[in-house]
């Protein structure tokens, strides 16, 4: 399980409480599920997601909010 000091107020890593190997299995399963929604892609075999090395320190996320002048 990855410990992140921002986890309590950040929704960026929804699988953070899972062991890393379980995260990879879930990501592979999710990619397969999304492809199967389309008849043309339902037969595509999804390879097991590869883990990152290191598993921390490379993730980034930015949320940009844009408003027209005078709207905010």
C-alpha positions in Angstrom: 0.0 0.0 0.0 1.3 3.4 -0.9 1.3 6.1 1.7 0.5 9.6 0.3 0.4 12.7 2.5 -2.2 14.2 0.1 -4.6 11.2 -0.1 -7.1 12.6 2.4 -7.9 15.7 0.3 -7.0 14.5 -3.2 -9.1 12.2 -5.3 -6.4 11.6 -7.9 -5.4 8.0 -6.9 -8.7 6.1 -6.3 -6.8 2.8 -5.7 -4.3 4.1 -3.3 -5.4 1.9 -0.4 -4.9 -1.3 -2.5 -1.7 -3.2 -2.7 0.2 -2.1 -5.9 -0.1 -5.5 -7.6 -3.9 -5.4 -7.1 -4.0 -1.9 -8.6 -2.4 -3.3 -11.8 -4.8 -6.2 -12.0 -7.8 -3.8 -11.6 -6.4 -1.4 -14.2 -6.0 -4.3 -16.7 -9.6 -5.5 -15.9 -10.9 -1.9 -16.4 -9.2 -1.4 -19.7 -10.6 -4.8 -20.9 -14.1 -3.8 -19.8 -14.0 -0.5 -21.6 -12.8 -2.2 -24.9 -15.6 -4.8 -24.7 -18.2 -2.1 -24.9 -17.3 -1.8 -28.6 -18.0 -4.8 -30.9 -15.0 -3.9 -33.1 -12.7 -4.0 -30.0 -14.2 -6.8 -27.9 -11.8 -9.4 -29.2 -8.7 -7.3 -28.4 -6.5 -8.9 -25.7 -5.2 -6.5 -23.2 -1.8 -7.3 -21.8 -1.3 -7.1 -18.0 -0.5 -3.6 -16.9 3.2 -3.1 -16.1 4.2 -1.6 -12.9 6.3 1.5 -12.6 9.7 1.6 -11.0 9.7 3.4 -8.6 5.9 3.2 -7.8 6.0 6.7 -6.2 7.4 10.0 -7.1 6.4 10.2 -10.8 2.6 10.9 -10.6 1.5 14.4 -11.4 -1.9 16.0 -11.6 -3.1 19.4 -12.5 -6.6 20.8 -12.4 -7.1 24.0 -14.4 -10.2 26.1 -14.1 -10.9 28.5 -16.9 -13.5 31.3 -16.8 -14.3 34.1 -19.2 -13.1 37.5 -18.1 -15.5 38.9 -15.5 -17.0 35.5 -14.7 -14.9 34.8 -11.6 
